[in-house]
Amino acid sequence: MMLCALTFGALMGSAVGQTGGDVLVPGNPPLKQSDVGDLIKFYEWVFEAKFTNEQREEFTANTAEEYRKDAKGTRGSIDQISSSLPQILAKTAAEQGRLRDALSGDLVAQARAGSDANSRLLTAVYEATHRVVREDDSDEGAGASVGNVAALAGKWVSGSSGSSTYTTGGSLLGSNGSRFTYQFLPNGSVEYTGIMNVMSGGCTMQVFKSSKGSASLAGDTLTINWSPANFSRADSCSPSQDYKKVLPAETQTFKVKFKEAYGQKELCLTEKGETCFRPVK
């Protein structure tokens, strides 16, 4: 129940109030059925999901147990949500969407990282609705698609290294290699950087590209609308041909899924071919 106290409180503020309902756990104040109802309504809203009757009963039992162990801490989270929920539902659809984007990524990540019963339950509620299959549940590691761009949040990198070139005296002139990085934010913002280093004889050519854009994910289809990108080329043997330029805005569409390789989760994007990216911590 402490999952969203700080983030949610900072965004919405808190004006604590009490509501009626059947008492689940005695105390001053007690935990009431209406308190749990507000929590469920909030999580259904932020995850765009629905609890089953069984999940409602389980969530209620788990919350009651948490309240018995830490009434003060649990009460704080409940009051922030209960007092702010009417404000949320009174907002326009666009305003609710922006607020949901600001909250959902952190809450999904916190639920997945949590070891308590309600964290596991909330993760199941989210993933069932958005049809997220964890990579360790997929057939022979074949991978899984996701349905919400917040699930991609984080930095992902793919790279390779090749042969190196040395002087006759043994000094390193340079190496062939590449590194491509995507960084997704829960609200759909994305940044990309790509660098390639190519050795030819004693010459080194380096190509660099960076861009920013906005991403959306529908099922397993990732669409990125890129703003104009910065692109540069530098050749140690032909500096007169070096240049920097701005590439036009463009839209890219990928098929996306998670895989597991050597015990590590990977994000795989397929456009003309498939490229898998490992997480950067």
C-alpha positions in Angstrom: 0.0 0.0 0.0 3.0 2.3 0.2 3.7 1.9 -3.6 2.5 5.3 -4.7 2.4 7.5 -1.6 5.3 9.8 -2.5 4.8 10.0 -6.3 1.0 10.3 -6.1 1.1 12.8 -3.1 3.5 15.0 -4.9 1.4 15.2 -8.1 -2.1 15.5 -6.5 -1.6 16.8 -3.0 -3.5 15.5 0.0 -6.6 16.6 1.9 -7.3 13.8 4.3 -10.9 12.8 4.9 -12.8 9.8 6.1 -15.6 8.0 4.4 -18.2 5.5 5.6 -18.4 1.8 5.1 -18.1 -1.5 6.8 -15.2 -1.7 9.3 -12.6 -4.3 8.2 -10.0 -3.6 10.9 -10.8 -1.7 14.1 -8.6 1.2 15.0 -8.5 5.0 15.3 -9.2 5.4 12.5 -10.4 2.0 11.4 -9.9 0.4 8.0 -13.2 0.4 6.1 -14.5 -1.4 3.0 -14.9 2.0 1.3 -11.1 2.7 1.8 -10.2 -0.5 0.0 -12.8 0.3 -2.7 -11.0 3.6 -3.4 -7.7 1.9 -3.7 -9.1 -0.6 -6.2 -10.8 2.1 -8.2 -7.5 4.1 -8.3 -5.4 1.1 -9.5 -8.1 0.2 -12.1 -7.8 3.8 -13.3 -4.0 4.1 -13.4 -3.5 0.6 -14.9 -6.5 0.8 -17.2 -7.5 -2.6 -15.9 -10.2 -4.4 -14.0 -10.0 -6.5 -10.9 -11.8 -9.8 -10.9 -14.0 -10.7 -8.0 -11.4 -13.0 -6.7 -8.7 -10.3 -7.0 -10.9 -7.9 -5.1 -11.3 -10.3 -2.3 -7.6 -11.1 -2.2 -6.6 -7.4 -2.3 -9.0 -6.7 0.5 -7.6 -9.4 2.7 -4.0 -8.4 1.9 -4.7 -4.7 2.7 -6.4 -5.6 6.0 -3.3 -7.6 7.0 -1.0 -4.7 6.1 -3.2 -2.4 8.1 -2.9 -4.6 11.2 0.9 -4.6 10.9 1.3 -0.9 10.1 -1.9 1.1 10.4 -0.1 4.5 10.3 1.9 3.9 7.2 -1.0 2.2 5.3 -3.4 4.9 6.4 -1.2 7.6 4.9 -1.3 6.0 1.4 -5.0 5.3 1.6 -5.8 8.9 2.6 -3.8 10.4 -0.2 -5.5 8.3 -2.8 -9.0 8.6 -1.3 -8.9 12.3 -1.0 -7.4 12.8 -4.5 -9.5 10.3 -6.5 -12.5 12.6 -7.0 -10.1 15.3 -8.3 -8.7 12.8 -10.8 -12.1 11.6 -12.1 -13.3 15.2 -12.5 -10.5 16.0 -14.9 -10.9 15.9 -18.7 -9.9 12.7 -20.5 -6.8 14.4 -21.9 -5.8 15.6 -18.4 -6.4 12.1 -16.9 -4.2 10.6 -19.7 -1.3 12.9 -18.9 -1.6 12.1 -15.2 -1.9 8.4 -15.9 1.3 8.6 -18.0 3.1 10.4 -15.2 2.2 7.7 -12.6 1.8 4.4 -14.4 5.4 3.7 -15.3 6.7 4.2 -11.7 3.8 2.2 -10.2 4.2 -0.7 -12.6 8.0 -0.8 -11.9 7.4 -0.6 -8.1 4.8 -3.4 -8.2 7.1 -5.7 -10.2 10.0 -5.0 -7.8 7.9 -5.5 -4.6 7.8 -8.9 -2.8 4.6 -8.4 -0.8 1.3 -10.0 -1.7 -0.3 -6.9 -3.0 2.6 -6.0 -5.2 2.4 -9.5 -6.8 -1.4 -9.1 -7.2 -1.1 -5.6 -8.8 1.5 -6.9 -11.2 -0.9 -9.7 -12.2 -3.8 -7.3 -12.7 -1.7 -5.0 -14.9 -0.1 -7.8 -17.0 -3.4 -9.7 -17.5 -5.0 -6.6 -19.0 -2.1 -5.5 -21.1 -1.3 -9.0 -22.1 2.3 -8.9 -20.9 3.9 -12.3 -20.9 7.1 -12.4 -18.8 10.0 -13.7 -20.7 10.5 -16.7 -18.4 6.9 -17.8 -19.2 7.3 -17.7 -22.9 7.8 -20.8 -25.0 11.5 -21.7 -25.1 12.4 -18.1 -24.6 10.6 -17.1 -27.8 9.7 -13.7 -26.3 6.6 -11.7 -25.5 4.8 -8.6 -26.7 3.8 -5.8 -24.4 0.8 -3.4 -24.6 1.9 -0.2 -22.8 4.9 2.0 -23.6 5.6 2.4 -19.9 6.8 -1.3 -20.0 9.7 -0.2 -22.1 10.9 2.5 -19.7 14.7 2.5 -19.2 17.9 2.5 -21.2 18.6 -0.3 -23.7 21.8 -0.8 -25.6 23.1 -2.9 -28.4 26.7 -3.0 -29.5 29.4 -4.9 -31.3 33.2 -4.8 -31.6 35.4 -6.0 -34.3 39.0 -6.1 -35.4 41.6 -3.5 -34.2 44.4 -1.9 -36.2 47.8 -1.3 -34.7 51.0 0.6 -35.9 54.1 -1.3 -36.7 55.3 -0.3 -33.2 52.3 -1.9 -31.6 50.3 1.2 -30.7 46.5 1.0 -31.2 45.1 3.1 -34.0 41.5 2.2 -33.5 38.9 -0.6 -33.6 35.8 -1.5 -35.6 32.6 -1.3 -33.5 29.2 0.1 -32.9 26.9 1.1 -30.1 23.2 1.9 -30.4 21.1 3.1 -27.4 17.4 3.8 -26.8 16.1 5.4 -23.7 12.4 5.3 -23.1 10.5 7.3 -20.4 7.1 6.1 -19.0 5.4 9.1 -20.7 6.5 7.9 -24.2 9.4 10.2 -24.7 12.4 8.5 -26.3 16.0 9.3 -27.1 18.3 7.5 -29.5 22.1 7.6 -30.0 24.0 5.6 -32.5 27.8 5.5 -33.2 29.8 3.4 -35.6 33.6 3.3 -35.9 35.1 1.9 -39.1 38.8 1.2 -39.6 40.2 0.9 -43.1 44.0 0.6 -43.2 45.3 3.4 -41.0 42.1 5.5 -41.4 39.3 5.8 -38.9 35.8 6.9 -39.9 33.2 7.6 -37.2 29.5 8.1 -37.9 27.2 9.5 -35.1 23.5 10.1 -35.0 21.2 11.3 -32.1 17.5 12.1 -32.1 14.5 12.5 -29.8 10.9 11.6 -30.3 7.7 10.3 -28.9 6.7 6.6 -28.8 3.5 4.7 -28.6 2.9 1.0 -28.2 -0.2 -0.9 -29.4 0.1 -4.6 -28.7 3.4 -5.5 -30.2 3.7 -2.6 -32.6 6.0 0.3 -31.6 5.6 3.6 -33.4 8.2 6.3 -32.9 7.7 9.8 -34.3 11.2 11.3 -34.5 12.0 15.0 -34.5 14.8 16.1 -36.8 18.0 14.3 -36.0 21.7 15.3 -35.7 24.0 13.4 -37.9 27.8 13.7 -38.4 30.7 11.9 -40.2 34.4 12.3 -39.4 37.2 10.6 -41.4 40.7 10.9 -40.1 42.2 10.5 -43.6 39.8 12.8 -45.4 38.9 15.6 -43.0 37.8 17.8 -45.9 34.8 15.4 -46.4 33.7 15.6 -42.7 30.3 17.1 -42.2 27.5 17.7 -39.7 23.8 17.9 -40.8 20.3 17.7 -39.6 18.2 14.9 -40.9 14.4 15.4 -41.5 11.8 14.2 -39.0 10.5 10.7 -39.7 8.3 7.9 -38.3 9.5 4.4 -37.6 7.5 1.3 -36.9 8.8 -1.8 -35.2 7.6 -5.1 -33.9 8.7 -5.4 -30.3 9.0 -8.2 -27.8 11.0 -9.3 -24.8 13.4 -12.2 -24.9 15.7 -13.9 -22.4 19.3 -14.6 -23.4 21.9 -16.0 -21.0 19.6 -15.3 -18.0 19.1 -11.6 -19.0 16.0 -9.8 -20.2 16.4 -8.3 -23.7 14.2 -5.9 -25.7 14.0 -6.9 -29.3 13.0 -4.6 -32.1 12.2 -5.8 -35.6 12.1 -3.4 -38.6 13.9 -4.9 -41.6 15.7 -7.3 -39.3 15.7 -8.0 -35.5 18.0 -6.2 -33.1 18.0 -7.1 -29.4 19.0 -4.6 -26.7 20.1 -5.3 -23.2 19.2 -3.1 -20.2 21.6 -0.5 -18.9 21.5 -0.2 -15.1 
